[in-house]
Amino acid sequence: MTISPCPPESSLVLWNEGLLSEDIADEIAAHIDECPACEKRLTLVALVRQSSVGQTGFHSERECDNLVKSLTQTLPAPISFE
């Protein structure tokens, strides 16, 4: 049984941190397995949470640059309508 529509970001954060009940965690895991958009969102959540930004904010410009670089590599290229 999958969750429809996609779970909110707050649920992905809780799932990523292992803070949900087993039933809800299983439902979100099944949804993520079937939903490329949520898989991408989870990757972004994990990147931000792994950086200190998720806890305390940036400590240096370099730290900000590193996160931007990681996100840029993770996100799809912009769509051109030309």
Secondary structure as UniProt FT lines:
FT   HELIX           9..16
FT   TURN            17..18
FT   HELIX           22..34
FT   HELIX           36..50
FT   HELIX           52..54
FT   TURN            55..56
FT   HELIX           61..74
//
